[in-house]
């Protein structure tokens, strides 16, 4: 397949922008934290100045550059994405209902479904026919009934919208990372490297992330060991101790998405608060392939509407109560 500028992500749901508050960091009502929330591993304090962005022009509509120096206040970030087990603790403690459950469906990658199931469901997006809106698919039933997460409790939770992720943050006393925090953390201390571990995708022939191998979207050889999501602690950690900051699942960020992000946000603690239809995503997923959606590079960006949920979108969290 030749290189295509289209992303592998599903089309977003549509919603009323007026339903969001003016404060882009506080869009969900308060949820009382649970004393039994599951502990997570945190990075050491990360902060200071780094060169953010990329001058790569393969996806000009993404606004990956220009490269610029950015100063970030010290923070700590979770070493892995929120897992099914952790999200389940949140749901049990609060009774929270996700957007996928409220809508009654979520986008599932067609390769996870039987031919019979695909025929029964029928509809799919013409631009991205590998995404199918599956009735009753949500975080605990990732492929719809009768699928389960019981054999993947240590995998990243998926089918969570930006709204769902924000609710989890309020409950757990954490926040979603800004794009600047997420990129700085993903770089692991390497300056302007393509990937979290360097410039070579497979150093010494070793798979370092969970992405698509084969011909997207028809044949996945799963040479990295995973056809779908991988455990949150799979593959080697980067220089800051973070796992799967490239590939596996896309991760929501705090920012509204703008293709002009690098031109309009400040050089200190940049955050895009100007409302737009989409929220930012970082990291790529197990569906990304170099010939189609090569967005598992650390500077790559994507986005979707804040109520959209799919089988390749999750999140990780940050906290700011760290010493500089």
C-alpha positions as CSV (number, residue, x, y, z in Angstrom):
1,X,0.0,0.0,0.0
2,X,1.3,3.5,-0.8
3,X,1.6,6.1,1.9
4,X,-1.8,7.7,2.6
5,X,-2.4,10.9,4.6
6,X,-5.6,9.5,6.1
7,X,-5.5,8.4,9.7
8,X,-6.5,5.0,10.9
9,X,-8.8,6.5,13.6
10,X,-12.5,6.3,13.4
11,X,-14.6,9.3,12.5
12,X,-15.8,11.1,15.5
13,X,-19.3,11.4,17.0
14,X,-21.0,14.8,16.7
15,X,-22.1,16.7,19.7
16,X,-23.1,20.2,20.9
17,X,-20.0,22.3,21.7
18,X,-22.2,24.5,23.9
19,X,-22.5,21.6,26.4
20,X,-18.8,22.1,27.3
21,X,-17.8,24.7,29.9
22,X,-15.5,27.6,29.0
23,X,-12.7,26.2,31.1
24,X,-11.1,23.6,28.9
25,X,-9.5,21.8,31.9
26,X,-12.8,21.4,33.9
27,X,-15.5,19.9,31.8
28,X,-16.9,17.1,34.0
29,X,-18.9,17.4,37.2
30,X,-17.2,16.4,40.5
31,X,-16.9,12.7,41.4
32,X,-15.9,11.7,44.9
33,X,-12.6,9.7,45.0
34,X,-12.5,6.2,46.4
35,X,-10.2,5.3,49.2
36,X,-9.6,1.9,47.5
37,X,-8.3,3.3,44.2
38,X,-5.5,1.1,42.7
39,X,-2.0,2.5,43.1
40,X,0.0,3.2,40.0
41,X,3.7,3.7,39.2
42,X,4.8,7.2,38.5
43,X,7.8,8.6,36.7
44,X,10.3,10.7,38.5
45,X,9.8,14.5,38.2
46,X,10.0,15.6,34.6
47,X,10.3,19.2,33.5
48,X,12.4,22.0,32.1
49,X,13.1,22.9,28.5
50,X,13.0,20.6,25.5
51,X,12.7,20.9,21.7
52,X,9.1,20.2,20.9
53,X,7.5,19.2,17.6
54,X,8.8,18.0,14.2
55,X,9.5,19.5,10.8
56,X,8.3,16.3,9.2
57,X,5.8,17.3,6.5
58,X,4.2,14.0,5.6
59,X,0.9,15.1,7.4
60,X,0.8,18.9,7.1
61,X,-2.8,19.0,8.3
62,X,-1.6,17.6,11.7
63,X,0.5,20.7,12.5
64,X,3.5,18.8,13.9
65,X,5.8,21.8,13.7
66,X,7.7,24.0,13.5
67,X,10.2,22.7,16.1
68,X,10.5,25.1,19.0
69,X,11.9,25.2,22.5
70,X,9.3,24.7,25.2
71,X,9.5,25.1,28.9
72,X,7.4,22.7,31.1
73,X,6.8,23.0,34.8
74,X,7.8,19.8,36.6
75,X,5.2,17.0,36.7
76,X,5.0,13.2,37.1
77,X,3.3,11.0,34.6
78,X,2.0,7.4,35.0
79,X,4.4,4.9,33.7
80,X,1.7,3.1,31.8
81,X,-1.8,3.8,30.5
82,X,-4.9,3.3,32.7
83,X,-5.7,-0.4,32.7
84,X,-9.0,-2.2,32.5
85,X,-8.5,-3.2,36.2
86,X,-7.9,0.4,37.2
87,X,-10.8,1.8,35.2
88,X,-13.0,-1.0,36.7
89,X,-12.2,0.2,40.2
90,X,-13.4,3.7,39.2
91,X,-16.6,2.3,37.8
92,X,-17.3,0.1,40.8
93,X,-16.6,3.0,43.2
94,X,-18.8,5.6,41.4
95,X,-21.3,3.8,39.1
96,X,-20.0,5.9,36.3
97,X,-21.6,5.3,32.9
98,X,-19.3,5.9,29.8
99,X,-20.3,7.7,26.6
100,X,-20.2,4.4,24.8
101,X,-22.8,3.0,27.1
102,X,-25.0,6.1,26.9
103,X,-24.9,6.0,23.1
104,X,-25.4,2.3,23.1
105,X,-22.5,1.6,20.7
106,X,-18.9,2.2,20.0
107,X,-16.4,1.8,17.1
108,X,-14.8,-1.6,16.8
109,X,-12.0,-2.5,14.4
110,X,-13.6,-4.8,11.7
111,X,-10.7,-7.3,12.0
112,X,-11.9,-8.3,15.5
113,X,-15.4,-9.3,14.3
114,X,-16.6,-12.4,12.6
115,X,-18.0,-12.1,9.0
116,X,-21.4,-13.0,10.4
117,X,-21.2,-10.2,12.9
118,X,-20.1,-7.7,10.3
119,X,-23.0,-8.7,8.0
120,X,-25.5,-8.4,10.9
121,X,-24.4,-4.9,11.8
122,X,-24.0,-3.7,8.3
123,X,-23.3,0.0,8.5
124,X,-19.7,1.4,8.4
125,X,-18.1,4.6,7.5
126,X,-17.2,4.8,3.8
127,X,-13.9,6.7,4.4
128,X,-12.8,4.2,7.1
129,X,-14.6,0.9,6.4
130,X,-12.5,-0.9,8.9
131,X,-14.4,0.8,11.7
132,X,-17.8,-0.7,12.6
133,X,-20.3,0.9,15.1
134,X,-21.0,-2.2,17.2
135,X,-24.1,-2.2,19.5
136,X,-23.3,-2.5,23.2
137,X,-19.5,-2.4,22.7
138,X,-17.9,-0.5,25.6
139,X,-14.9,-0.7,27.9
140,X,-16.0,-4.0,29.5
141,X,-17.1,-5.6,26.2
142,X,-14.5,-4.4,23.8
143,X,-15.9,-6.3,20.8
144,X,-19.5,-6.1,21.9
145,X,-21.4,-9.1,23.5
146,X,-20.2,-11.6,24.5
147,X,-16.6,-10.3,24.6
148,X,-15.0,-9.7,28.0
149,X,-11.9,-8.1,29.6
150,X,-11.4,-10.8,32.1
151,X,-8.4,-12.2,30.2
152,X,-6.9,-8.7,29.6
153,X,-7.2,-6.9,32.9
154,X,-3.7,-5.6,32.5
155,X,-4.4,-4.2,29.0
156,X,-5.2,-0.5,28.6
157,X,-8.8,0.4,28.9
158,X,-10.4,1.3,25.5
159,X,-13.7,2.7,24.4
160,X,-13.2,5.6,26.7
161,X,-14.0,9.1,25.4
162,X,-12.2,12.3,26.5
163,X,-15.2,13.0,28.7
164,X,-14.8,9.5,30.4
165,X,-11.1,10.1,30.9
166,X,-11.7,13.5,32.5
167,X,-14.2,11.9,34.9
168,X,-11.6,9.3,35.9
169,X,-9.1,12.1,36.5
170,X,-11.5,13.9,38.8
171,X,-12.1,10.8,40.8
172,X,-8.4,9.8,41.1
173,X,-7.1,13.3,41.8
174,X,-5.1,13.3,38.6
175,X,-5.2,15.2,35.2
176,X,-4.8,14.4,31.6
177,X,-1.4,15.4,30.2
178,X,-1.1,18.4,28.0
179,X,0.4,17.8,24.6
180,X,3.7,19.3,25.8
181,X,3.8,17.1,28.9
182,X,2.9,14.0,26.8
183,X,5.6,14.7,24.2
184,X,8.3,15.6,26.7
185,X,7.6,12.4,28.6
186,X,7.4,10.3,25.5
187,X,10.8,11.5,24.4
188,X,12.4,10.0,27.5
189,X,15.2,12.6,27.6
190,X,16.2,12.1,23.9
191,X,16.4,15.3,21.9
192,X,14.5,15.3,18.6
193,X,14.6,11.5,18.3
194,X,11.9,10.0,16.0
195,X,10.8,7.4,18.6
196,X,11.0,7.1,22.4
197,X,14.1,5.0,22.1
198,X,15.9,6.6,19.1
199,X,15.7,7.1,15.4
200,X,15.5,3.4,14.3
201,X,12.1,1.7,14.5
202,X,13.5,-1.7,15.2
203,X,17.0,-1.4,16.7
204,X,18.9,-4.7,16.2
205,X,15.7,-6.2,14.8
206,X,13.8,-5.8,18.1
207,X,10.2,-4.7,18.2
208,X,9.9,-1.8,20.7
209,X,6.2,-1.0,20.3
210,X,2.8,-2.5,19.3
211,X,1.9,-1.4,15.8
212,X,0.6,-3.0,12.7
213,X,2.7,-5.4,10.7
214,X,1.6,-6.5,7.2
215,X,-0.8,-4.8,4.9
216,X,-3.2,-2.4,6.5
217,X,-6.1,-3.0,7.0
218,X,-6.4,-6.5,5.5
219,X,-3.5,-8.5,7.0
220,X,-1.8,-8.2,10.4
221,X,1.1,-10.6,10.9
222,X,1.4,-9.5,14.5
223,X,5.1,-10.0,14.4
224,X,5.5,-7.8,17.6
225,X,3.4,-10.4,19.5
226,X,0.0,-8.6,19.5
227,X,-2.8,-8.3,17.0
228,X,-4.8,-6.1,19.3
229,X,-3.8,-4.3,22.5
230,X,-0.8,-5.4,24.5
231,X,-0.5,-5.3,28.4
232,X,0.2,-1.8,29.6
233,X,3.7,-2.8,30.8
234,X,4.7,-4.6,27.6
235,X,7.9,-3.7,25.7
236,X,10.9,-1.8,27.2
237,X,10.4,1.4,29.0
238,X,11.8,4.7,27.7
239,X,14.4,6.8,29.5
240,X,11.8,8.1,31.9
241,X,10.4,4.6,32.7
242,X,7.3,4.9,30.5
243,X,5.8,2.0,28.7
244,X,3.9,2.1,25.4
245,X,4.2,5.8,24.7
246,X,4.3,4.8,21.0
247,X,1.7,2.4,19.6
248,X,-0.7,0.2,21.6
249,X,-3.5,2.8,22.1
250,X,-4.0,6.5,21.3
251,X,-4.0,8.6,24.5
252,X,-6.2,11.6,25.1
253,X,-4.6,14.9,26.0
254,X,-6.0,17.9,27.8
255,X,-5.8,20.3,24.8
256,X,-8.3,21.2,22.2
257,X,-6.8,20.3,18.8
258,X,-5.5,23.0,16.5
259,X,-3.3,22.5,13.4
260,X,-1.7,25.8,14.4
261,X,-0.8,24.6,17.9
262,X,2.9,25.3,17.6
263,X,2.3,28.8,16.2
264,X,-0.4,30.0,18.7
265,X,0.4,28.4,22.1
266,X,3.0,30.0,24.5
267,X,6.5,28.7,24.9
268,X,6.0,28.1,28.6
269,X,3.5,25.3,29.6
270,X,1.6,25.5,26.3
271,X,-2.1,24.5,26.4
272,X,-4.6,25.0,23.6
273,X,-7.7,26.3,25.4
274,X,-9.3,27.8,22.3
275,X,-12.5,25.7,21.8
276,X,-12.6,23.5,18.7
277,X,-14.5,20.4,17.6
278,X,-11.8,17.9,18.7
279,X,-9.5,17.1,21.5
280,X,-5.9,16.1,20.9
281,X,-4.6,12.5,20.8
282,X,-1.0,11.3,21.0
283,X,1.0,8.1,20.6
284,X,-0.5,6.1,17.8
285,X,-2.0,2.7,18.3
286,X,-1.7,-1.0,17.3
287,X,-3.5,-0.1,14.0
288,X,-0.8,2.4,12.9
289,X,1.4,1.3,9.9
290,X,4.3,3.1,8.3
291,X,2.5,3.0,4.9
292,X,-0.8,4.5,6.1
293,X,-0.9,6.2,9.5
294,X,2.6,6.7,10.6
295,X,1.7,8.5,13.8
296,X,3.5,6.5,16.4
297,X,6.4,9.0,16.2
298,X,6.8,11.1,19.4
299,X,5.9,14.4,17.7
300,X,2.9,13.0,15.7
301,X,-0.5,14.3,16.5
302,X,-4.1,13.4,16.0
303,X,-7.6,14.2,17.3
304,X,-11.2,13.2,17.7
305,X,-14.4,14.6,19.2
306,X,-14.5,14.4,23.0
307,X,-17.4,11.9,23.1
308,X,-15.9,9.5,20.6
309,X,-14.9,6.0,21.7
310,X,-13.1,3.3,19.8
311,X,-11.2,0.0,20.4
312,X,-7.8,1.8,20.0
313,X,-8.2,4.9,22.3
314,X,-7.2,5.0,25.9
315,X,-5.4,7.5,28.2
316,X,-2.8,7.9,30.9
317,X,-2.7,10.5,33.7
318,X,-0.3,13.0,35.3
319,X,0.0,14.7,38.6
320,X,1.6,18.1,39.4
321,X,2.4,17.7,43.1
322,X,6.1,17.0,42.5
323,X,9.2,18.8,43.4
324,X,11.1,20.6,40.6
